[in-house]
C-alpha cells in the first residue's frame, strides 16, 4: 500500500522526526497533538479545558487536511499527566463526536512534550 504524508499549517509543525499524519489505504493515523497554537507556535491555554480545546482544534485541522471528519475516527488515545483532568478533557473531547464514539483509551503518563497536560492521537477510516 502507498503511504501518503499529510501536513497542514493549520496544526503545529512536528517537534521531532515524525509526520502530522500518515494515510495508507483508507486509514489515517494522526500523531499525538499537544495544545500548541499553530499560528504563534506557543501554548496559550491557561487551564486543562483550554489545552483540550486546542488539541481538538489541531486534530480537526489534520483531519480536514486529509479529507476526513471526526465521524470517521475509529480509535483515539488520550495521554494525561494527571487523571484528575479526565472529566474536563472528556467533556471537551465529547463535543467533537455525534454519539458514534470511537474506541479509546486514556493513559496517565509522567510527562508530555513542552510540559503540557494532554496529548491525543487518532486513527480514522473511510
C-alpha positions as a printed Julia matrix, in Angstrom:
126×3 Matrix{Float64}:
   0.0    0.0    0.0
   1.05   3.51  -0.72
   1.87   5.8    2.18
   0.83   9.45   1.92
   2.21  12.07   4.33
  -0.38  14.62   5.48
   0.74  18.11   6.52
  -1.07  21.34   7.25
  -0.03  24.74   8.52
  -3.31  24.8   10.49
  -1.81  22.41  13.07
   1.53  22.64  14.86
   4.59  21.53  12.92
   6.15  18.32  14.25
   8.7   18.89  17.01
  10.63  15.76  16.07
  11.2   13.25  13.26
   7.56  12.36  12.59
   4.66  13.43  10.37
   1.45  15.13  11.46
  -0.39  12.22   9.88
   0.1    9.3    7.52
  -2.59   7.88   5.26
  -2.37   4.36   3.93
  -5.32   2.98   2.03
  -8.47   4.11   3.83
  -6.7    4.53   7.17
  -5.41   7.8    8.58
  -3.0    7.78  11.53
  -2.7   11.16  13.26
   0.29  11.72  15.51
  -0.34  12.92  19.03
  -1.32  16.56  19.13
  -0.48  18.83  22.04
  -2.03  22.26  22.75
   0.34  24.36  20.67
  -1.31  27.2   18.77
  -0.01  26.71  15.19
  -0.13  30.45  14.45
   2.08  31.52  17.35
   3.84  28.17  17.99
   3.18  28.7   21.69
   1.0   27.18  24.38
  -1.59  29.83  25.2
  -4.06  27.76  27.21
  -4.09  28.53  30.91
  -6.1   25.52  32.1
  -6.85  21.93  31.1
 -10.07  22.89  29.3
  -8.18  25.35  27.1
  -5.46  22.78  26.45
  -8.03  20.15  25.43
  -9.81  22.61  23.15
  -6.56  23.5   21.35
  -5.65  19.82  20.98
  -9.05  19.08  19.42
  -8.69  22.08  17.06
  -5.3   20.77  15.99
  -6.72  17.3   15.4
  -9.59  18.81  13.42
  -7.12  20.68  11.19
  -5.2   17.49  10.4
  -8.4   15.52   9.75
  -9.62  18.28   7.42
  -6.3   18.44   5.56
  -6.59  14.72   4.87
 -10.26  14.94   3.85
 -11.61  13.16   6.94
 -14.11  14.08   9.65
 -14.47  13.25  13.33
 -17.3   10.87  12.4
 -14.68   8.71  10.65
 -12.42   8.42  13.71
 -12.29   4.8   14.85
  -9.67   4.99  17.63
  -8.37   7.65  19.99
  -5.62   7.6   22.57
  -5.55  10.28  25.26
  -2.45  10.87  27.36
  -2.87  12.81  30.61
  -0.25  13.86  33.13
  -2.93  13.83  35.84
  -6.05  11.64  35.8
  -7.81  14.34  37.84
  -8.05  16.18  34.47
 -10.03  13.31  32.92
 -13.53  14.84  33.39
 -12.57  18.21  31.85
 -10.81  16.62  28.86
 -13.65  14.16  28.41
 -16.18  17.0   28.25
 -14.27  18.88  25.54
 -13.46  15.68  23.59
 -17.11  14.57  23.61
 -18.3   17.75  21.86
 -16.47  16.74  18.68
 -18.41  13.5   18.19
 -22.07  12.9   17.36
 -22.55   9.92  19.66
 -20.96   7.24  17.43
 -17.85   7.41  19.59
 -14.58   5.78  18.55
 -12.79   3.16  20.61
 -10.48   4.86  23.09
  -8.08   4.54  25.95
  -6.84   7.16  28.36
  -3.4    6.7   29.81
  -1.69   8.51  32.68
   1.87   9.46  31.84
   4.69  11.01  33.82
   5.27  13.85  31.37
   4.47  15.17  27.89
   6.35  17.36  25.4
   6.62  21.04  26.34
   5.25  20.19  29.81
   1.64  20.13  28.6
  -1.08  18.21  30.41
  -2.82  16.45  27.49
  -1.94  14.85  24.18
  -4.34  12.99  21.86
  -3.7   10.82  18.81
  -6.34   9.46  16.4
  -6.9    6.76  13.81
  -9.62   7.36  11.2
 -11.04   5.2    8.43
 -13.11   5.96   5.33
